[in-house]
């Protein structure tokens, strides 16, 4: 059992999930500016005061949901323990894990990444992807990037933007490809670039 993190009461988790689901449903229906705490509470079938026991306001809720999203993604990526092998293979499995996680939680990601209503989620994911791309670029020795004289920061910007752009487009187009196929496509593109 993980002793680093205190156990949260299941009732609190259930209430937060109700609030999150209510907000996602409302974001699917209307612009963020039209959503009120009352609407969220009504949709979640809880009292408005209960909302304030968990969040200061809607921006605080979005901030915490974005934190939770990144934590969930990190947990999904950590499910596949690091095994010895080529960096390319590791990057492929990380990409598959990320895409599978997004596909498993499609309703959430279609709203938060597939629309322009809540940029905080896209920004957080871009930051996380930038860190991942940075690790990959830093770990590659004698790579095409250094041989071609490409600056590492430019390679990181390019790689991160390409990933987030493709993932957002994939989500907006109702995920027409499997996570494995999309990860293979990313892998093939990496060979060209």
N, C-alpha and C positions, 0 to 999 in steps of 0.2 A: 504494500500500500504506500502511496506517495505521501510522505509526511511533511513535505515542503509547503503544501497548499492546504489550508484548513478546509474541512468538509462543509459544504453549504447545505442548509436545510432544503430538502426536496420541494417544500411548498414555495420557497423563494425562487427556486429554479423554474418551477411550473408557472408561477406568476410572471416572471421575466419572459418566459417563452410565450405566454399568452399575449403579453404586451408587444413583443417582437413580431409575432404573427399578425397581430392587429395592425401594426404600423406597416408591415410589408403589404398586407391586403389593401390598406388605404393608399399607399404609394402606387399601387397598381391601378387604382381608380382615379387619383387626383394628384395635383401638384403639392409638393411639400408645404408651400406657403398656406395652403387651405386646410392643412391638417392641424387639429387642435388636440390638446390633452384630453378634453372631454370626448372627442371622437375616438381617440385611441382607447380610452377607458371603457366607453360604451361598447366598442367592437370587441374588446377583450373580456367583456362582462365582469368588470371589476369596478370598484369605487374609484373616483378621481383621486381621492386622498391616497389610495394604495399606490397609484402611479408615483406620487411624490415621495413615497417611502423608498422607491428604487432609483428615481432620476430627478434632477433639479428641474429639467425642462426638456423639450424635444431635442435641441442641439446636444445636450448631455447624453440623452438616450442614443442618438446617432453616433456620438463619439465612443460610447461604451460598446455599441454593437460593432463598430469598426474594429475596436480592440479585440472583441470576441472573435470576429471573422479572422483576423490575422492569427490569433491563438489557435483557432480550429484548423486553419491551413497548416500552420507549423506542426500541429499534432498529426495531421494527415501525412505530411511529408516525413515525419519521424517514425511513422509506422513501418516503413521499409528500412531496416537497419542497414547502415553503411557496410558494404562488402568490398573486399579488395577487387580491383578491376580497373578498367579504363575510365578516365574521367568522362568520356563520351557516354559510356554505358550508365554511369551514375546519373548524369544529367538527364538521360532519357527516362530513367525510372523516377526521378524527381518530377519531371514534367508529367508523366503518366499519373503519378499520385495526385499532383495538383489538379489536373483536368478531371480525374475521377471524383475528387472531392467536390469540385464545382458542379459536375453532372449529378452527383448524389443530392446536392442541395440546390437544384436548378431553379426552383421557385424563388428562393432568396436571391440568387445571383442574377437571375433575369431582371429583377427589379432594381437591385443596387448597382449592377454593372451595365445592364442592358438599357438603362435610361439615363438621361442627363440630370435627373432630379436630385441625386445624392452624390455629388462628386467626392465626398470624403472617403467612400469605399474604394473608388478607383484610385485615388491618390495614395491610400494606404497600401493597396495591392501593388501599385507601381513602386512604392518605396521598398516593399518586401522583395519584389522581383529584382529591383536594382541591387539589393544586397546579395541575392542569390547569383545574379549574373556577375557581380564583382568577385565573388568567391570563385566562380568558374574561370573567369579571366585571369585572376591572380594565380590559380593553381596550374594553369596551362603553361608549361615551359616549352620554349622553342615552337610556339604556335604560329599559325598563319598571321595572327594579329601583330606579333612582334616582328616577324620576318618581313611583313609588308610595310612596316613603319607606321602602323596605325596606333594613335595614342590610346592608352587604356581607357581613359575617361570617355572618349568618343565611342569606343567599342561598347562600353557599359551603357551609355545613353541609347545607342542604337539598338542593342540587344534587348534592353528593358522596354523601350518604346515598341519594338516589334512584337514582343511577347504580350504586353498589355493590349495593344491594338488588335492583335489576332484573337486573343481570348475574349475581348469585348465583342468583336465582330461575330465570333463563334456563338456567344451567348445571345446576341441580338438576332441571329439567324436561326434560333431554336436548336442549336447544337446539332447540325446535320451530320457531323462525323463523330465517331467514337473517340474517347480520350486516347486510346492506343494509336489510332490512325493519325490523329492530329499531332501527337507526340512524334510519330515517325516522320511526318511532314516537316516538323520543326527540325528534326535531326538531319533530314535531307537538305533543307535550306541552309543549315549551318555549314554543310560541306561546300556549298556554292559561295558563301560569303567569306 
